[in-house]
Amino acid sequence: MLNVMSDGFAEDVANSNLAIDVLEYMKENGSDYPTNIARELNKSASAINRVLSVLLDNNLVEKTERSQSQYYELAIDRETANKIVHRKKKIEERRSEIIDLIRGVDSE
């Protein structure tokens, strides 16, 4: 879970799969409403709004108003978003490999 008040924002995002999922969704689909993002990622609207708030506060997304609704889009270029997403996925793959190795040692 992201901590909105955290001074370690970069670490919060790096540790939050949901933040990375939101960035990836926006990279692939462009701008959207939080309710659509929540539906597509199968998450609660409140969880998406919390993540978007942190991403907004740290200039990774931008918010505009459209017919009294909040609409979000990437504030960073797609290449930077892609690097963030790609590196997070590599970290998760390595983490899974380590867990598998530990489980293998455990069962011997």
N, C-alpha and C positions, 0 to 999 in steps of 0.2 A: 504494500500500500504506500502511496506517495504521501509524504508529509509536507503540507502546503507551507508550513512555517520553517522548513529546514534550511539551514545555511549550506548544507551539502547537497544542493539541488542536482548537480551532475551525477552524484552517486545514487540519489533517489531515482532518477530517470533510468540509469544503467541497471538498477536493481528491480525496476518495475516492468514486468512483462506487458502490463496493460498500457503503459505509456508508450512503449515501443510498438505495440499493436496499433495504437491510435495513430502514431506517426506513419506506420506502414500503410494503414488504411487511407490516410490523407494523401500519401505519396501516390498510391495507386488510383484513388478515386477523386482526388481534388477536394474542393471545399464541400462542406456538408453541415447539416444541423446535428446537434448532439443526440437527438432522439434517433435519427437514422444511423449514426455511428454506433449507438448502443444496441440497436436492433441487429445490425450487421455483425457486430462482435459478440452478440449474445451476452451482454453485460447490462447492469442496471444503469438507468439514466443518471442517477446520482454519482455512481462510480466514474462514469465518463465525464460528467461535469467537473468533478474534483480533479481528474487528470488534466482536462482542458484548461482549468484555472491555473494549474502549476505550469503547464506548457506556455500559456499566455503570459503569465508573470515573468517568464524567462525568455520571452521573445522567440519561441519556436513556432508558435501559431499566432494568427491574428484573428480578431473578432470583428464582424460587422453586423449591423442590424438590418434585417429584411422583413418587412411587414410585421414588426414587433417581435421577431424571433431572432435569436442569436445564431449566427452562421460563422463557422470557423474554416480557416484555410492555413496552409503552411506559410510561415514567415521566413523560412529558410529555403534554399534552393533544393530541388529534388535530389541532386547528387549528394548533398550533405545528409539529407534524410535517409537516402539509400545506404550511405556509409554507416550511419548510426544503427539502422535496422540490421544490416549485414553483420556488423561486428557483434551485436547482441546475440544474433543467432549462432555465431561461431562460439561465443562464450557458453551458451546453453548446450551446444553439442559437446564441448569439452567437459562441461560439468557432468553431463550424462555419462560420458566415457569414464570419468573418475568414479562416479557412483557405481557403474557396472564393474569396474576393477575392484573396488572395495567389497562389493557384494560377492565377487568371485573369490576373493581372499577369505572372506567370512565363511564361505561354504566349504572350504577345504579342510 
